[in-house]
Amino acid sequence: MSDTTFIAVDWGSSNCRAYLCVDGRIEASKEQATGVKNLAADDFEGVFDALIADWQGRVEDVYLTGMITSRSGWVETPYAVCPAGLVDLADEAITVHRKGLDLVFLPGLCQRGESADVMRGEELQIFGLADGIGEQIVVLPGTHSKWAVVRDGRACRFTTIMTGELFDLVLNHSLAGRLADGVALDLPVFDAAVAKALETARPISDLFAARSRVLMDVMPPTSVASYLSGLLIGAEIREGRDTFPEAGKGVILAGSEALVHRYARAFEIAGIPASHAAGEPVLNALVGIHAMRVRNRSGHRFMTAKADEVV
């Protein structure tokens, strides 16, 4: 077996993705809708065994990240406390020896005090995007967007902004979004809503305008989703800019192509440079962690537990 071959499993709430990684690249992958929220506690082993069955015998190490390492997952890991880097994730990992494999359950990231916050899984994207030199602001748009300050390869602080979840709630479960017709992007409406959110002092009442504008024939129902999206993304950028003034110099974006494109447009309206790093940031981070593990096969950098104690 090669020291440059391992399996990575990104196991979230809704989906489970597995990757066979060879020499710093993804050779094969699998994805299925067997997220943590869809499984009972005694389902994890069977789902995992089926997921990696085709790759058995090729690896010694499997890295698991995401909600599978949460309290509702397979093996709960502690959080690495900010400021933290890849070596801290390695130190807080829990290794389970099972069926000839080392299952390395990676921790999430947290910060304590008045600005208490947590993440699981996104930290690998953050570390994989930052180049380890100087200070960078990484923004991961999504259901729960993450903004993080990374300095010299270490996440110093971060915040979670519930933009995607609020968009879904307002669009699909509120009176403000009830008149919406479709989700096609109306760029002029989106742009205007972003600009409004960047300047508004009344973000909550502006949400209801998604309804009143339709009733007063100011906006068609087909533009409601774009209006809400622009308003909420603009509000996120305004809050992120206020929380991290250094973001004004520029941010790094990572996420789905469509969402990154929408955020990049919103950042442009805000006058903030936004770049989209190419490649596989999670893979970059895992290659770094795996290299540490190979160099420290004695396991002294990793918390270790017997399988029958935790599984």
C-alpha positions as CSV (number, residue, x, y, z in Angstrom):
1,M,0.0,0.0,0.0
2,S,1.2,3.5,-0.9
3,D,1.8,6.2,1.7
4,T,0.2,8.7,-0.8
5,T,-3.1,6.8,-1.0
6,F,-6.0,7.3,1.4
7,I,-9.8,7.6,1.5
8,A,-11.6,10.8,2.5
9,V,-15.2,10.7,3.6
10,D,-17.1,14.0,3.8
11,W,-20.2,12.9,5.7
12,G,-22.7,15.7,6.3
13,S,-26.3,16.0,7.5
14,S,-27.9,15.3,4.1
15,N,-25.2,13.6,1.9
16,C,-22.2,11.4,2.2
17,R,-19.3,11.8,-0.3
18,A,-16.3,9.5,-0.4
19,Y,-13.1,10.0,-2.4
20,L,-10.2,7.7,-3.2
21,C,-7.1,10.0,-3.1
22,V,-3.9,8.9,-4.9
23,D,-0.8,11.1,-5.2
24,G,-2.6,14.3,-4.3
25,R,-5.5,13.8,-6.7
26,I,-9.0,12.2,-6.6
27,E,-8.9,8.9,-8.5
28,A,-12.5,7.9,-7.8
29,S,-15.5,9.2,-5.9
30,K,-19.0,8.2,-4.7
31,E,-21.9,10.2,-3.4
32,Q,-25.2,9.1,-1.8
33,A,-28.0,10.7,0.1
34,T,-27.2,8.9,3.4
35,G,-26.5,11.9,5.5
36,V,-26.4,11.7,9.3
37,K,-29.9,13.0,9.7
38,N,-31.2,10.2,7.6
39,L,-29.6,7.4,9.5
40,A,-29.9,5.7,12.9
41,A,-26.8,5.3,15.1
42,D,-26.5,1.6,14.2
43,D,-26.6,2.3,10.5
44,F,-23.2,4.1,10.2
45,E,-21.0,1.0,10.0
46,G,-23.0,-0.7,7.3
47,V,-23.2,2.4,5.2
48,F,-19.5,3.0,5.6
49,D,-18.5,-0.6,4.7
50,A,-20.6,-0.5,1.5
51,L,-19.3,2.9,0.6
52,I,-15.6,2.0,0.5
53,A,-16.0,-1.7,-0.5
54,D,-14.5,-1.2,-3.9
55,W,-11.4,0.4,-2.4
56,Q,-10.6,-2.1,0.3
57,G,-7.1,-3.3,0.4
58,R,-5.7,-0.2,-1.2
59,V,-5.4,2.0,1.9
60,E,-4.6,2.0,5.5
61,D,-6.0,5.4,6.4
62,V,-9.6,6.8,6.1
63,Y,-10.3,10.4,7.1
64,L,-13.8,11.3,8.1
65,T,-15.1,14.8,8.5
66,G,-18.4,16.7,8.8
67,M,-21.4,15.9,10.9
68,I,-20.3,12.2,11.2
69,T,-18.0,13.4,13.9
70,S,-20.7,15.4,15.8
71,R,-22.8,14.4,18.8
72,S,-25.4,12.9,16.4
73,G,-22.7,11.1,14.3
74,W,-20.7,7.9,14.5
75,V,-17.7,9.1,16.7
76,E,-17.9,12.5,18.4
77,T,-14.6,14.4,18.3
78,P,-13.7,17.5,20.3
79,Y,-13.4,20.9,18.6
80,A,-10.0,22.4,17.9
81,V,-10.0,25.9,19.5
82,C,-9.1,29.0,17.5
83,P,-6.5,30.1,16.7
84,A,-5.8,26.7,15.1
85,G,-4.2,25.1,12.1
86,L,-3.9,21.7,10.4
87,V,-1.6,20.4,13.1
88,D,-4.3,21.2,15.7
89,L,-6.9,19.2,13.8
90,A,-4.5,16.3,13.7
91,D,-3.8,16.6,17.4
92,E,-7.6,16.5,18.3
93,A,-8.5,13.7,15.9
94,I,-9.7,10.3,17.2
95,T,-8.3,7.2,15.4
96,V,-10.4,4.0,15.5
97,H,-8.7,0.8,14.4
98,R,-11.3,-1.3,12.6
99,K,-11.1,-4.2,10.1
100,G,-7.5,-3.4,9.2
101,L,-8.1,0.3,8.7
102,D,-7.3,3.4,10.7
103,L,-10.5,5.5,10.7
104,V,-9.3,9.0,11.6
105,F,-12.3,11.1,12.8
106,L,-11.3,14.7,12.4
107,P,-12.5,17.5,14.7
108,G,-14.4,20.6,14.0
109,L,-13.3,24.1,14.8
110,C,-14.7,26.4,17.6
111,Q,-14.2,29.7,19.3
112,R,-15.2,30.5,22.8
113,G,-16.5,33.4,24.8
114,E,-19.0,36.0,23.7
115,S,-18.4,35.2,20.1
116,A,-18.8,31.5,20.6
117,D,-19.2,29.6,17.2
118,V,-18.6,26.2,15.8
119,M,-18.1,24.4,12.4
120,R,-17.6,20.9,11.2
121,G,-16.2,20.1,7.8
122,E,-15.8,23.7,6.6
123,E,-12.5,24.1,8.4
124,L,-10.8,21.8,5.8
125,Q,-12.0,24.1,3.0
126,I,-10.6,27.1,4.9
127,F,-7.2,25.5,5.5
128,G,-7.1,24.2,1.9
129,L,-7.8,27.6,0.4
130,A,-5.4,29.7,2.5
131,D,-1.8,29.6,1.2
132,G,-0.3,29.8,4.6
133,I,1.3,33.2,4.0
134,G,0.1,36.5,5.5
135,E,-3.6,37.2,6.3
136,Q,-6.5,36.2,4.2
137,I,-10.3,36.3,4.6
138,V,-12.1,33.1,3.4
139,V,-15.8,33.2,2.7
140,L,-17.8,29.9,2.3
141,P,-21.3,30.8,1.1
142,G,-24.1,28.3,1.8
143,T,-26.8,27.4,4.2
144,H,-24.7,28.6,7.0
145,S,-22.1,30.8,5.5
146,K,-18.7,31.0,7.2
147,W,-16.3,34.0,7.3
148,A,-12.9,33.2,8.6
149,V,-9.7,35.2,9.2
150,V,-6.7,33.0,8.4
151,R,-3.2,34.3,9.3
152,D,-0.1,32.4,8.4
153,G,-2.1,29.2,7.9
154,R,-4.0,29.4,11.2
155,A,-7.7,30.2,11.5
156,C,-7.8,33.1,14.0
157,R,-11.5,33.8,14.2
158,F,-14.7,33.2,12.3
159,T,-18.4,33.8,12.2
160,T,-21.4,31.9,10.9
161,I,-24.1,33.8,9.0
162,M,-27.4,31.9,8.3
163,T,-28.0,33.4,4.9
164,G,-29.0,30.2,3.0
165,E,-31.3,29.0,5.7
166,L,-33.0,32.4,6.1
167,F,-33.5,32.5,2.3
168,D,-35.2,29.2,2.3
169,L,-37.4,30.1,5.4
170,V,-38.5,33.4,4.0
171,L,-39.0,32.2,0.4
172,N,-40.8,29.0,1.2
173,H,-42.3,29.3,4.7
174,S,-43.3,33.0,5.1
175,L,-45.9,35.4,3.9
176,A,-43.2,37.5,2.4
177,G,-42.3,34.8,-0.1
178,R,-45.7,33.4,-0.8
179,L,-46.2,35.2,-4.1
180,A,-42.9,34.0,-5.6
181,D,-43.0,32.3,-8.9
182,G,-39.9,30.3,-9.6
183,V,-36.2,30.9,-8.7
184,A,-34.7,32.0,-12.0
185,L,-32.1,34.8,-11.4
186,D,-33.3,38.3,-12.3
187,L,-29.9,40.1,-12.4
188,P,-31.2,43.8,-12.3
189,V,-33.5,43.0,-9.3
190,F,-30.7,41.0,-7.6
191,D,-28.2,43.8,-8.0
192,A,-30.5,46.4,-6.8
193,A,-31.4,44.4,-3.7
194,V,-27.7,43.8,-2.9
195,A,-27.1,47.5,-3.2
196,K,-30.1,48.3,-1.0
197,A,-29.0,45.8,1.7
198,L,-25.5,47.3,1.8
199,E,-27.0,50.6,2.7
200,T,-30.3,49.9,4.4
201,A,-31.0,50.5,8.1
202,R,-34.2,48.4,8.1
203,P,-33.3,44.9,6.8
204,I,-36.3,43.2,8.4
205,S,-39.0,45.5,6.9
206,D,-37.2,45.3,3.5
207,L,-37.9,41.5,3.5
208,F,-41.6,42.1,3.6
209,A,-41.3,44.3,0.5
210,A,-40.9,41.0,-1.4
211,R,-44.7,40.8,-1.0
212,S,-45.8,44.4,-1.1
213,R,-43.8,45.1,-4.3
214,V,-45.7,42.4,-6.1
215,L,-49.1,43.5,-4.8
216,M,-48.3,47.1,-5.9
217,D,-47.1,46.0,-9.3
218,V,-43.6,47.2,-8.7
219,M,-42.1,43.8,-9.2
220,P,-43.3,40.6,-10.9
221,P,-43.7,37.4,-8.9
222,T,-40.8,35.9,-10.9
223,S,-38.4,38.4,-9.3
224,V,-39.3,37.6,-5.7
225,A,-36.6,35.0,-5.2
226,S,-33.9,37.2,-6.8
227,Y,-35.0,40.2,-4.6
228,L,-34.8,38.1,-1.4
229,S,-31.5,36.5,-2.4
230,G,-29.9,39.9,-3.2
231,L,-31.2,41.4,0.0
232,L,-29.9,38.6,2.2
233,I,-26.5,38.2,0.5
234,G,-26.1,42.0,0.6
235,A,-26.9,41.9,4.3
236,E,-24.4,39.1,4.9
237,I,-21.6,41.1,3.2
238,R,-22.5,44.2,5.2
239,E,-22.4,42.2,8.4
240,G,-19.2,40.4,7.4
241,R,-17.5,43.7,6.4
242,D,-18.5,45.2,9.7
243,T,-17.2,42.2,11.7
244,F,-14.0,41.8,9.7
245,P,-12.9,45.3,8.4
246,E,-9.9,43.6,6.8
247,A,-12.3,42.0,4.3
248,G,-12.4,45.3,2.5
249,K,-9.0,44.4,1.0
250,G,-10.4,41.2,-0.6
251,V,-11.8,37.8,0.1
252,I,-11.4,34.2,-1.2
253,L,-14.6,32.4,-2.1
254,A,-15.3,28.7,-2.2
255,G,-18.5,26.8,-2.9
256,S,-20.8,25.7,-5.8
257,E,-20.1,27.5,-9.1
258,A,-23.6,29.1,-9.2
259,L,-23.4,30.4,-5.6
260,V,-19.9,31.6,-5.9
261,H,-20.8,33.5,-9.1
262,R,-23.7,35.2,-7.3
263,Y,-21.6,36.1,-4.3
264,A,-18.7,37.4,-6.5
265,R,-21.2,39.7,-8.2
266,A,-22.5,41.0,-4.8
267,F,-18.9,41.6,-3.6
268,E,-18.2,43.6,-6.7
269,I,-21.2,45.8,-6.0
270,A,-19.8,46.2,-2.5
271,G,-16.5,47.2,-3.9
272,I,-14.7,44.3,-2.4
273,P,-12.3,42.2,-4.5
274,A,-13.3,38.5,-4.5
275,S,-11.2,35.6,-5.9
276,H,-12.3,32.0,-6.4
277,A,-9.5,29.6,-5.8
278,A,-9.3,26.7,-8.2
279,G,-8.7,23.1,-7.3
280,E,-9.9,20.9,-4.4
281,P,-9.3,22.8,-1.1
282,V,-10.5,19.9,1.1
283,L,-8.2,17.5,-0.7
284,N,-5.3,20.0,-0.2
285,A,-5.9,20.1,3.5
286,L,-6.3,16.3,3.8
287,V,-3.0,15.7,1.9
288,G,-1.3,17.9,4.5
289,I,-2.9,16.0,7.4
290,H,-2.1,12.6,5.8
291,A,1.5,13.6,5.4
292,M,1.7,14.4,9.1
293,R,0.2,11.0,9.9
294,V,2.7,9.2,7.7
295,R,5.5,11.0,9.4
296,N,4.2,10.1,12.8
297,R,3.0,6.5,12.4
298,S,3.5,6.0,16.2
299,G,0.3,8.0,16.6
300,H,1.6,10.4,19.2
301,R,0.0,13.3,17.4
302,F,-3.4,11.6,17.4
303,M,-5.8,10.7,20.2
304,T,-6.5,6.9,19.7
305,A,-9.4,4.8,21.0
306,K,-10.2,1.1,20.5
307,A,-13.0,0.5,18.1
308,D,-15.1,-1.4,20.7
309,E,-14.9,1.6,23.0
310,V,-16.4,4.1,20.7
311,V,-18.2,2.3,17.8
